[in-house]
Amino acid sequence: MPRAPVKVLKEQLARKSAELSALREISRAISSALDLDTTLTLITRKTAEVMGMDSCSIYLLDPQGEYLVLRATTGLAPEAIGRARLRYGEGLTGWAAKEGKPVASSDAASDPRFVYLPETQEYHFKSLLAVPLITGGKVLGAINVQTTAFHEYTEEEVELLSLIADMASGALEKAILYDNMRRQIMELSTLAEISKTLTSPLYLEDVLKLIMEMAAQMLNARLCSLMLLDEEKGELVLTVSQNASEPYRNRPNLKVGEGIAGLAAQTAKPIAVYDVLEDPRFVSKEMATQEGLRALLAVPLIVRDHVIGVFNCYKEHPHHFTEEEIRLASTLANQMALAIENANLVVKSAVVREMHHRVKNNLQTIAMLLRLQMRDGRDVSGREVLVETINRILSIAAVHEILSVEGFKFINIREMLEKVARTVAQNMARPDLELQISVSGDDVYLPSQQASSLALVINELIQNAIEHAFKEQAKGNVTVTLTTRGDRLLVEVRDDGVGLPIGFDPATGSDLGLQIVKALVAEDLKGEFILERCDPGTKATITLPKPSL
């Protein structure tokens, strides 16, 4: 009879010895780890091993104290890490954390407190034991173990998991502090890298993409984007995005004051939204649902008290943005605003240099034409010289007018020639002449320097037509037609006047206007010029290579 208690005692001692050995093993594993992820992985793996459980998971409380987020597991779906979450106090694990007490159930699904998380795929687990993770009176989260069979947890198992939780809590607090310190170092290093990027020779778009990638990493964001303000339209236009799909990229522009980003631009202040699906100010709920976007932080980009855009940071779960996150996002927004301002200054400097260069070239062309006119033997009045010179200057001005609107792009030749034709008709047509000048044909584009030369050529041809073709007519028509044939551009100027004089040879004609046209076509446009009689009137054809856009 006395042997039974001895046997039980030996079993208890063996079990306690095994538990102590397991605790020492866990303690050594924990002490060897430093960063949070490694510590969490070691705790869950060793706990499952020494307790003989099918799964061990750790949920940590988020900085706002609202959610318990799955941070490590040995048996649940790995893709649920960082995504699966319980409200503080929700489910058996949440209850253990909030109440500060262990809770166990051999059939967890039958417990009214149980909450199933689909992303964890925990449907095949039956029992569950959860204990809180607490250090210095502060709740860090909870640890639980599960089995695939129905299992009644013993007092010894509850006590062992509680001891493991007590050891783990101190290690986790240290690891969290270490991770916070490492994150701060990473943030400072990233900001230093961004500052370095701002002074690099990269194009602005590349700089902004790099900053966007760094921002997504630093803020643990699902998606980051930059919208710049189109002041003329009063709209925010998506400029750069990180990790955005087509529905997000194709969303309509936002008016200033419209939506969360529009309000941030209007108020010039950051706006944090816990859940965009619940906020009536957010205007793209369908897109947010498709993209899996829930929380939003919108921060304005400000240059000299002037909003130039908005930086958006989205998270995939409802989230209360901390003051630290808002401060970090604001710093990133300031860096982006600085990059854009630097780029604009560089562009403006380049614009000034380019405009000086072009104006100089065009003035030199006008000076050349005036010198030709001085050497011309015609007996003309000063007024005629001034009118012709004014028309040439205004023809070049037509090119610069288009440049001032469209920037340093290729010039729409048809639009430019319409301006040239109007200018010449207003300045040169006789009061008694009913003159119609029309421009038609394809939309063709040329670089600005070639456009200036072509403007002068057409100016001379229309002036010649007005001066010589309609001397004895009360009505007249001049048509300018643009066509493309393969890699060639054809510009035809035709009038229905009296035609070329008898015996006039276009190849050797000494008319000043024709000399100017031939020189510009051959030297500046690298093209060919043909002047011929037609019925009625005269036709001039300029053929030149069509530039590749």
C-alpha positions as CSV (number, residue, x, y, z in Angstrom):
1,M,0.0,0.0,0.0
2,P,2.7,2.6,0.8
3,R,4.3,2.0,-2.7
4,A,1.5,3.9,-4.5
5,P,2.2,7.3,-2.9
6,V,5.9,6.8,-3.5
7,K,5.2,6.0,-7.2
8,V,3.0,9.1,-7.5
9,L,5.6,11.2,-5.7
10,K,8.3,10.0,-8.1
11,E,6.0,10.8,-11.1
12,Q,5.4,14.3,-9.7
13,L,9.1,14.8,-9.1
14,A,9.9,13.6,-12.6
15,R,7.3,15.9,-14.0
16,K,8.6,18.9,-12.0
17,S,12.1,18.1,-13.1
18,A,11.0,18.0,-16.7
19,E,9.2,21.3,-16.3
20,L,12.2,23.0,-14.6
21,S,14.4,21.6,-17.4
22,A,12.0,23.0,-20.0
23,L,11.9,26.4,-18.2
24,R,15.7,26.5,-18.2
25,E,15.7,25.7,-21.9
26,I,13.2,28.4,-22.6
27,S,15.2,30.9,-20.4
28,R,18.4,30.1,-22.3
29,A,16.6,30.5,-25.6
30,I,15.0,33.8,-24.6
31,S,18.3,35.2,-23.2
32,S,20.1,34.4,-26.5
33,A,17.6,36.4,-28.5
34,L,17.7,40.2,-28.9
35,D,15.3,41.5,-31.5
36,L,11.5,41.1,-31.1
37,D,10.8,38.7,-34.0
38,T,13.5,36.3,-33.0
39,T,12.4,36.3,-29.4
40,L,8.8,35.7,-30.3
41,T,9.7,32.8,-32.6
42,L,11.9,31.1,-30.0
43,I,9.2,31.4,-27.3
44,T,6.4,29.9,-29.4
45,R,8.6,27.1,-30.7
46,K,10.1,26.1,-27.3
47,T,6.7,26.4,-25.5
48,A,5.0,24.1,-28.0
49,E,7.9,21.6,-27.7
50,V,8.1,21.4,-23.9
51,M,4.3,21.4,-23.3
52,G,3.6,18.9,-26.1
53,M,1.1,21.2,-27.8
54,D,0.1,21.4,-31.5
55,S,0.2,25.1,-31.6
56,C,1.6,28.1,-29.6
57,S,0.8,31.7,-30.5
58,I,1.6,35.1,-29.1
59,Y,-0.6,38.1,-29.5
60,L,0.8,41.6,-28.7
61,L,-1.2,44.7,-27.8
62,D,-0.9,47.5,-30.4
63,P,0.5,50.9,-29.3
64,Q,-3.0,52.3,-29.0
65,G,-4.1,49.5,-26.7
66,E,-7.0,48.6,-28.9
67,Y,-6.1,45.4,-30.7
68,L,-4.2,42.2,-29.9
69,V,-2.2,41.4,-33.1
70,L,-0.9,37.9,-33.9
71,R,2.9,38.3,-33.9
72,A,4.2,34.7,-33.8
73,T,2.8,31.1,-34.1
74,T,3.8,27.5,-34.6
75,G,0.5,26.0,-35.7
76,L,-1.7,28.8,-37.3
77,A,-1.4,29.9,-40.9
78,P,1.9,31.8,-41.3
79,E,0.3,34.4,-43.5
80,A,-2.0,35.5,-40.6
81,I,1.0,36.9,-38.7
82,G,0.6,40.6,-38.5
83,R,-2.9,40.4,-40.0
84,A,-5.0,38.4,-37.5
85,R,-6.2,40.6,-34.7
86,L,-8.6,40.6,-31.8
87,R,-10.1,43.6,-30.0
88,Y,-8.7,44.0,-26.5
89,G,-10.9,41.7,-24.4
90,E,-12.3,39.8,-27.4
91,G,-12.1,36.0,-27.6
92,L,-10.6,33.7,-25.0
93,T,-7.1,35.1,-25.7
94,G,-8.3,38.7,-25.5
95,W,-10.2,37.9,-22.3
96,A,-7.1,36.5,-20.6
97,A,-5.1,39.7,-21.6
98,K,-7.8,42.1,-20.3
99,E,-8.7,40.2,-17.1
100,G,-5.1,39.3,-16.3
101,K,-6.1,35.7,-15.7
102,P,-5.5,32.3,-17.4
103,V,-8.5,30.8,-19.2
104,A,-8.8,27.2,-20.5
105,S,-11.3,25.3,-22.5
106,S,-11.2,21.7,-23.8
107,D,-13.7,22.7,-26.5
108,A,-12.9,26.3,-27.2
109,A,-15.5,26.8,-30.0
110,S,-18.3,26.0,-27.6
111,D,-17.2,28.8,-25.2
112,P,-19.4,32.0,-25.8
113,R,-16.3,34.1,-25.5
114,F,-14.5,32.4,-28.4
115,V,-13.9,34.3,-31.6
116,Y,-12.8,32.5,-34.8
117,L,-10.3,34.4,-37.0
118,P,-10.7,33.0,-40.6
119,E,-7.2,34.1,-41.7
120,T,-5.6,31.9,-39.0
121,Q,-7.3,28.7,-40.3
122,E,-7.6,27.5,-36.7
123,Y,-10.8,25.6,-37.4
124,H,-9.1,22.2,-36.8
125,F,-8.0,23.1,-33.3
126,K,-10.3,22.1,-30.4
127,S,-8.8,23.1,-27.0
128,L,-7.2,26.4,-26.0
129,L,-5.3,27.7,-23.0
130,A,-4.4,31.4,-22.9
131,V,-2.5,33.4,-20.2
132,P,-1.7,37.1,-20.1
133,L,1.7,38.6,-20.8
134,I,2.2,41.2,-18.0
135,T,5.3,43.0,-16.8
136,G,5.4,45.7,-14.1
137,G,1.6,45.9,-14.2
138,K,1.6,46.6,-17.9
139,V,-0.2,44.3,-20.3
140,L,1.9,43.4,-23.3
141,G,-0.5,40.8,-24.8
142,A,-1.3,37.1,-24.3
143,I,0.2,33.7,-25.1
144,N,-2.0,30.6,-25.9
145,V,-1.5,26.9,-26.7
146,Q,-3.9,24.8,-28.7
147,T,-4.4,21.1,-29.5
148,T,-6.2,19.4,-32.4
149,A,-7.9,16.9,-30.0
150,F,-10.2,17.8,-27.1
151,H,-7.9,18.2,-24.1
152,E,-8.5,19.1,-20.4
153,Y,-5.8,21.3,-19.3
154,T,-4.3,20.4,-15.9
155,E,-3.4,22.8,-13.1
156,E,0.3,21.9,-13.8
157,E,-0.1,22.9,-17.5
158,V,-1.8,26.2,-16.6
159,E,1.0,26.9,-14.0
160,L,3.7,26.0,-16.5
161,L,2.4,28.3,-19.2
162,S,1.9,31.0,-16.6
163,L,5.6,30.6,-15.6
164,I,6.7,30.8,-19.2
165,A,4.5,33.9,-19.7
166,D,6.2,35.6,-16.7
167,M,9.7,34.8,-18.1
168,A,8.7,35.8,-21.6
169,S,7.1,39.1,-20.6
170,G,10.4,40.6,-19.3
171,A,12.2,39.3,-22.4
172,L,9.5,40.7,-24.7
173,E,9.6,44.1,-23.0
174,K,13.4,44.2,-23.5
175,A,13.0,43.1,-27.2
176,I,10.3,45.7,-27.8
177,L,12.5,48.5,-26.4
178,Y,15.4,47.2,-28.6
179,D,13.1,47.2,-31.6
180,N,11.9,50.7,-30.9
181,M,15.5,51.8,-30.6
182,R,16.4,50.0,-33.8
183,R,13.4,51.6,-35.6
184,Q,14.4,55.0,-34.5
185,I,17.9,54.4,-35.8
186,M,16.4,53.1,-39.0
187,E,14.2,56.2,-39.3
188,L,17.1,58.5,-38.8
189,S,19.2,56.6,-41.3
190,T,16.3,56.6,-43.8
191,L,15.9,60.4,-43.3
192,A,19.6,60.8,-43.9
193,E,19.4,58.7,-47.0
194,I,16.4,60.8,-48.2
195,S,18.4,64.0,-47.6
196,K,21.3,62.4,-49.7
197,T,18.8,61.5,-52.4
198,L,17.6,65.1,-52.6
199,T,21.1,66.2,-53.7
200,S,21.6,63.3,-56.1
201,P,21.5,63.7,-59.9
202,L,18.3,61.6,-60.2
203,Y,15.2,62.9,-61.9
204,L,12.4,64.2,-59.7
205,E,10.1,61.3,-60.4
206,D,12.8,58.8,-59.4
207,V,13.6,60.8,-56.2
208,L,9.9,60.8,-55.2
209,K,9.5,57.0,-55.9
210,L,12.5,56.3,-53.6
211,I,11.0,58.5,-50.9
212,M,7.7,56.7,-51.3
213,E,9.3,53.3,-50.9
214,M,11.1,54.4,-47.8
215,A,8.0,55.9,-46.4
216,A,6.0,52.7,-46.8
217,Q,8.7,50.8,-45.0
218,M,9.1,53.2,-42.2
219,L,5.3,53.6,-41.6
220,N,4.5,49.9,-42.2
221,A,2.0,51.1,-44.8
222,R,-0.2,49.1,-47.2
223,L,0.0,51.9,-49.8
224,C,1.6,55.3,-50.0
225,S,0.9,58.0,-52.7
226,L,1.7,61.6,-53.6
227,M,-0.9,63.9,-55.1
228,L,0.3,67.3,-56.5
229,L,-2.0,70.3,-56.7
230,D,-3.0,71.6,-60.2
231,E,-3.6,75.2,-59.2
232,E,-5.4,76.1,-62.4
233,K,-8.0,73.4,-62.0
234,G,-7.9,73.3,-58.2
235,E,-7.4,69.6,-58.2
236,L,-5.1,67.1,-56.6
237,V,-3.6,64.8,-59.3
238,L,-2.0,61.4,-58.4
239,T,1.7,61.8,-59.3
240,V,3.6,58.9,-57.6
241,S,2.3,55.8,-55.8
242,Q,3.9,52.8,-54.1
243,N,2.2,49.4,-54.2
244,A,-0.9,50.8,-55.9
245,S,-3.0,48.8,-58.3
246,E,-4.9,50.0,-61.4
247,P,-8.2,50.9,-59.6
248,Y,-6.3,53.3,-57.3
249,R,-4.1,54.8,-60.1
250,N,-7.2,55.4,-62.2
251,R,-9.3,57.1,-59.5
252,P,-10.6,60.6,-60.4
253,N,-8.7,63.7,-59.3
254,L,-9.9,65.3,-56.1
255,K,-11.0,68.9,-55.8
256,V,-9.4,70.9,-53.0
257,G,-11.8,70.4,-50.0
258,E,-13.1,67.1,-51.4
259,G,-12.3,63.8,-49.6
260,I,-9.7,63.4,-46.9
261,A,-6.7,64.5,-49.1
262,G,-8.7,67.4,-50.4
263,L,-9.4,68.6,-46.8
264,A,-5.8,68.2,-45.9
265,A,-4.9,70.5,-48.8
266,Q,-7.6,73.0,-47.9
267,T,-6.7,73.2,-44.2
268,A,-3.0,72.8,-44.6
269,K,-3.0,70.3,-41.7
270,P,-2.6,66.5,-41.4
271,I,-5.8,64.5,-41.1
272,A,-5.8,60.9,-39.6
273,V,-8.7,58.6,-40.3
274,Y,-9.2,55.5,-38.1
275,D,-11.3,53.7,-40.7
276,V,-12.0,55.2,-44.2
277,L,-15.0,52.9,-44.7
278,E,-16.7,54.4,-41.7
279,D,-15.8,58.1,-42.3
280,P,-18.4,60.0,-44.4
281,R,-15.7,62.4,-45.7
282,F,-13.9,59.6,-47.6
283,V,-15.2,59.5,-51.2
284,S,-13.8,56.3,-52.7
285,K,-15.1,53.6,-50.4
286,E,-15.6,51.0,-53.2
287,M,-12.0,51.5,-54.3
288,A,-10.8,51.2,-50.7
289,T,-12.7,47.9,-50.2
290,Q,-11.2,46.5,-53.4
291,E,-7.7,47.6,-52.4
292,G,-8.0,46.5,-48.8
293,L,-7.4,50.1,-47.4
294,R,-8.8,51.0,-44.0
295,A,-6.8,53.7,-42.1
296,L,-5.5,56.8,-43.8
297,L,-3.1,59.6,-42.9
298,A,-3.1,62.6,-45.3
299,V,-0.3,65.1,-44.8
300,P,-0.1,68.4,-46.9
301,L,3.2,69.3,-48.6
302,I,3.8,73.0,-47.9
303,V,6.4,75.3,-49.5
304,R,6.6,78.9,-48.1
305,D,3.1,78.6,-46.5
306,H,1.6,77.4,-49.8
307,V,0.2,73.8,-50.2
308,I,1.6,72.1,-53.3
309,G,0.2,68.6,-52.7
310,V,-0.7,65.8,-50.2
311,F,1.2,62.7,-49.0
312,N,-1.2,59.8,-48.3
313,C,-0.4,56.8,-46.1
314,Y,-2.9,53.9,-46.0
315,K,-2.9,50.9,-43.6
316,E,-4.8,47.7,-44.3
317,H,-6.5,47.6,-40.9
318,P,-8.4,50.3,-38.8
319,H,-5.6,52.2,-37.0
320,H,-5.2,55.1,-34.7
321,F,-2.2,57.0,-36.0
322,T,0.1,58.0,-33.1
323,E,1.7,61.4,-32.7
324,E,5.0,59.8,-33.6
325,E,3.6,58.4,-36.9
326,I,2.1,61.8,-37.8
327,R,5.3,63.6,-36.9
328,L,7.3,61.1,-39.1
329,A,4.9,61.4,-42.0
330,S,5.1,65.2,-41.8
331,T,8.9,65.0,-41.9
332,L,8.7,62.9,-45.0
333,A,6.2,65.3,-46.6
334,N,8.6,68.2,-45.9
335,Q,11.4,66.2,-47.6
336,M,9.2,65.6,-50.6
337,A,8.2,69.3,-50.8
338,L,11.9,70.2,-50.7
339,A,12.7,67.8,-53.5
340,I,9.9,69.3,-55.6
341,E,11.0,72.8,-54.8
342,N,14.6,72.0,-55.7
343,A,13.5,70.5,-59.0
344,N,11.4,73.5,-59.8
345,L,14.3,75.8,-59.2
346,V,16.5,73.8,-61.5
347,V,13.8,73.8,-64.2
348,K,13.3,77.5,-63.8
349,S,17.0,78.1,-64.2
350,A,17.1,75.9,-67.2
351,V,14.0,77.7,-68.7
352,V,15.8,81.1,-68.3
353,R,18.9,79.8,-70.0
354,E,17.0,78.2,-72.8
355,M,14.8,81.3,-73.4
356,H,17.9,83.5,-73.5
357,H,19.4,81.1,-76.0
358,R,16.4,81.1,-78.2
359,V,15.7,84.8,-78.1
360,K,19.4,85.4,-79.0
361,N,19.1,83.1,-82.0
362,N,15.9,84.7,-83.2
363,L,17.2,88.2,-82.8
364,Q,20.3,87.2,-84.8
365,T,17.9,85.9,-87.5
366,I,16.1,89.2,-87.6
367,A,19.4,91.1,-87.8
368,M,20.5,88.9,-90.7
369,L,17.2,89.7,-92.6
370,L,17.6,93.4,-92.0
371,R,21.2,93.3,-93.3
372,L,19.9,91.5,-96.4
373,Q,17.3,94.2,-96.8
374,M,19.9,96.9,-96.5
375,R,21.8,95.4,-99.4
376,D,18.7,94.9,-101.5
377,G,18.5,97.3,-104.5
378,R,14.7,97.9,-104.2
379,D,13.4,101.4,-103.8
380,V,11.1,100.9,-100.8
381,S,9.9,103.3,-98.2
382,G,10.9,103.1,-94.5
383,R,7.3,102.2,-93.7
384,E,7.4,99.1,-95.9
385,V,10.6,98.0,-94.2
386,L,9.1,98.5,-90.8
387,V,5.9,96.6,-91.7
388,E,7.9,93.7,-93.1
389,T,10.2,93.6,-90.1
390,I,7.3,93.8,-87.7
391,N,5.6,90.8,-89.4
392,R,8.8,88.8,-89.1
393,I,9.1,89.6,-85.4
394,L,5.5,88.7,-84.8
395,S,5.9,85.5,-86.7
396,I,8.6,84.4,-84.2
397,A,6.5,85.8,-81.4
398,A,3.7,83.3,-82.4
399,V,6.2,80.4,-81.7
400,H,7.1,81.8,-78.3
401,E,3.4,82.4,-77.4
402,I,2.8,78.7,-77.9
403,L,5.9,77.8,-75.9
404,S,4.7,80.0,-73.0
405,V,1.6,77.8,-72.7
406,E,2.9,74.4,-73.6
407,G,6.5,74.6,-72.3
408,F,9.5,73.3,-74.2
409,K,7.6,70.8,-76.2
410,F,7.3,70.3,-79.9
411,I,5.2,73.1,-81.5
412,N,1.9,72.5,-83.2
413,I,2.7,73.9,-86.7
414,R,-0.9,74.2,-87.8
415,E,-1.7,76.3,-84.7
416,M,1.4,78.4,-85.2
417,L,0.8,79.1,-88.9
418,E,-2.8,80.2,-88.2
419,K,-1.3,82.9,-85.9
420,V,1.2,83.9,-88.6
421,A,-1.4,84.2,-91.3
422,R,-3.7,86.3,-89.1
423,T,-0.8,88.7,-88.2
424,V,0.3,89.2,-91.9
425,A,-3.3,89.7,-93.1
426,Q,-3.9,92.3,-90.4
427,N,-0.7,94.3,-91.1
428,M,-0.4,94.0,-94.9
429,A,-3.7,93.5,-96.6
430,R,-4.9,96.6,-98.7
431,P,-8.1,98.2,-97.5
432,D,-9.6,97.6,-100.9
433,L,-8.7,93.9,-101.0
434,E,-11.1,91.3,-99.7
435,L,-8.5,88.7,-98.6
436,Q,-9.1,85.2,-97.2
437,I,-6.2,83.2,-95.7
438,S,-6.8,79.7,-94.5
439,V,-4.6,77.1,-92.9
440,S,-5.6,73.4,-93.0
441,G,-4.1,69.9,-92.8
442,D,-2.6,67.5,-90.3
443,D,-1.5,68.3,-86.8
444,V,2.2,68.3,-87.2
445,Y,4.9,69.1,-84.6
446,L,8.4,70.6,-84.9
447,P,11.0,71.6,-82.4
448,S,10.9,75.3,-81.5
449,Q,14.0,76.3,-83.6
450,Q,12.7,74.7,-86.8
451,A,9.2,76.1,-86.0
452,S,10.7,79.6,-85.8
453,S,12.3,79.2,-89.2
454,L,9.2,77.8,-90.8
455,A,7.2,80.7,-89.3
456,L,9.5,83.1,-91.1
457,V,9.3,81.2,-94.4
458,I,5.5,81.2,-94.4
459,N,5.5,84.9,-93.3
460,E,7.6,85.8,-96.4
461,L,5.5,83.7,-98.8
462,I,2.2,85.2,-97.6
463,Q,3.7,88.7,-97.7
464,N,4.9,88.1,-101.3
465,A,1.4,86.8,-102.3
466,I,-0.3,89.9,-100.8
467,E,2.3,92.3,-102.4
468,H,2.5,90.7,-105.9
469,A,-0.4,88.3,-106.6
470,F,-3.5,90.6,-106.1
471,K,-2.4,93.9,-107.6
472,E,-5.3,94.1,-110.0
473,Q,-7.8,92.1,-108.0
474,A,-10.5,93.1,-105.5
475,K,-10.6,89.6,-104.0
476,G,-8.0,87.0,-103.2
477,N,-7.4,83.7,-101.5
478,V,-4.3,82.2,-99.9
479,T,-4.3,78.7,-98.6
480,V,-1.7,77.0,-96.5
481,T,-1.9,73.2,-96.3
482,L,0.1,70.8,-94.2
483,T,0.4,67.1,-95.1
484,T,2.7,64.2,-94.1
485,R,4.0,61.6,-96.5
486,G,6.0,58.9,-94.8
487,D,9.0,60.6,-93.2
488,R,8.5,63.9,-95.0
489,L,6.5,67.0,-94.1
490,L,5.0,69.1,-97.0
491,V,3.8,72.7,-96.5
492,E,2.1,74.2,-99.5
493,V,1.3,77.9,-99.9
494,R,-1.0,78.6,-102.8
495,D,-2.8,81.8,-104.0
496,D,-5.3,82.4,-106.8
497,G,-3.7,85.7,-108.0
498,V,-2.1,86.7,-111.3
499,G,0.7,84.1,-111.1
500,L,4.4,84.4,-111.8
501,P,5.5,87.1,-114.3
502,I,6.3,85.9,-117.8
503,G,10.0,84.9,-118.0
504,F,10.4,84.7,-114.2
505,D,12.7,81.9,-113.2
506,P,12.1,80.8,-109.6
507,A,15.5,79.1,-109.5
508,T,17.4,82.4,-110.2
509,G,14.8,85.0,-109.0
510,S,16.5,87.7,-107.0
511,D,13.4,88.8,-105.0
512,L,14.5,89.4,-101.4
513,G,11.6,87.4,-99.9
514,L,12.6,84.4,-102.1
515,Q,16.2,84.7,-101.0
516,I,15.1,84.6,-97.4
517,V,12.9,81.6,-98.0
518,K,15.5,79.7,-99.9
519,A,18.2,80.3,-97.3
520,L,15.9,79.3,-94.3
521,V,14.6,76.2,-96.1
522,A,18.0,75.0,-97.1
523,E,20.1,75.9,-94.1
524,D,17.7,75.8,-91.1
525,L,15.1,73.3,-92.2
526,K,17.4,71.1,-94.3
527,G,14.6,70.9,-96.9
528,E,13.7,71.7,-100.4
529,F,11.8,74.7,-101.9
530,I,9.8,74.7,-105.2
531,L,7.9,77.7,-106.6
532,E,5.7,77.1,-109.7
533,R,2.9,78.6,-111.7
534,C,-0.5,77.1,-111.4
535,D,-3.9,77.8,-112.8
536,P,-4.8,80.2,-111.3
537,G,-2.0,81.8,-109.3
538,T,1.2,80.5,-107.8
539,K,2.1,77.5,-105.6
540,A,5.1,77.3,-103.2
541,T,6.0,73.9,-101.7
542,I,8.4,73.3,-98.9
543,T,9.4,69.7,-98.2
544,L,11.4,68.9,-95.1
545,P,12.2,65.8,-92.9
546,K,9.6,65.0,-90.3
547,P,11.2,64.9,-86.9
548,S,10.6,61.8,-84.7
549,L,8.7,62.7,-81.6
